[in-house]
């Protein structure tokens, strides 16, 4: 089982006895909404930005050892967790949907969305 730690990392714990298996320190930001698929954990990070703002980063970590595979910055406000399906991690932001390759972090596509009120 994985979860986000207070130190800006992702932690994994044994489901059998609860002991910590690893802690992947991937920064000092606030990490939100990790999701697990095919032995990898995908999450997004909220990082402090200039002038009191924030910016966002998506990251993928190998679940077995906690090795950071890649991370990429992107813009936009994120409320929903990323979703992984096969080799794609989908990251919804306030005005677009981004799709990254889980394997290497390459941006596959981005699609502008219009929210109806």
N, C-alpha and C positions, 0 to 999 in steps of 0.2 A: 504494500500500500504506500502511496506517495502523498505528500502534502507540502504546502509551502511553509517554510520556517520563518522565524522572526528576524533572522539575520540576512534576509535577501537570498535565500537558497531554497532548494527543493530537497526534502528529506524523504527517505524510504524506510519503512519499518516492516519487520517480519510479521506476517499474519498469524504465525504460530505462537510466538512468545513476546511480540511487541518490541523486541530490541531494534535499535537503529542499525540499518544495513549500510547506509551511506548518506552523505549530505553534499549536494552539488552547489557550491557557492557560485552563483551567477550574477552577483551584483548586490548593491544596497537598496534596490528599489522595492516597491510594494509589488508582490507577485500575486496574480489572481488566476483562479480557475484552471488548475492543471487538468489535462485529460490524458488518458492512457489508451494506446492502441498499438498492436503489433510490437510490443516490447520497447516502445518509446513513449516519453511523456512530452506533451506539448503544452505550452502555457504562454501567457503574455504578461509583460511587465510594465508597470507604470513608473516612469523615471522622472526625477525633477528636471525641469527645463529652465531656460533663461527667462528672466522677468517674472518669476513665480509661477510659470506655466508648467506643463508636463508634456512628455512625449512617450511614445509606446514602442515596445520591442516584443517580437515573438521569438520564442526559443524552443528548441527540441533537445531533450536529454535522453540518453540511452537508459532505459529503466533498470537493467541488470546491474550496472556499475555506477550510474550517476554521471557518466561522461557527457559533457556538453558537446553536442554534435554541431550545432550552429545557432546563430541568433541574428535577427535583422530588425532594423528600426523601420517604423512606418508612422504615418500621420493619421489623425482622426481620433475621435473619442470612442472608447470601447466599453460596452456594458455587458455584452454576452461573451461567454467563454469560447475559445477556439474549438473547433471540432475536427477530429482526424478521421479520415476514411481512406483506407488503402495507403497510397503514398502521397496523399494530399492533406494539408492542414488548412482549413478554411477559417479566416479571421474576419469577423464582421466589425466594421467601424460605423460611425454615425452616418457616413455618406457613401460608403463603398464596401464591397465584399472582396477580400483578397484571398488568393489561393497560392500557397507555397508548396514546393516539393518537400516532403518530410525528409527525404534522403539527403538533400544538399542545400536546402533553403532558397533555391531559385524561385523567384516570383514567376508563377505560371500565367496568371492573369489577374486583372482587377476589373471589377464591374461597378459602375456608378449606380447607386440606388436612390430612389426618391421615397421618403417616408410620407405616408398619407396621414393627415390629421383629422 
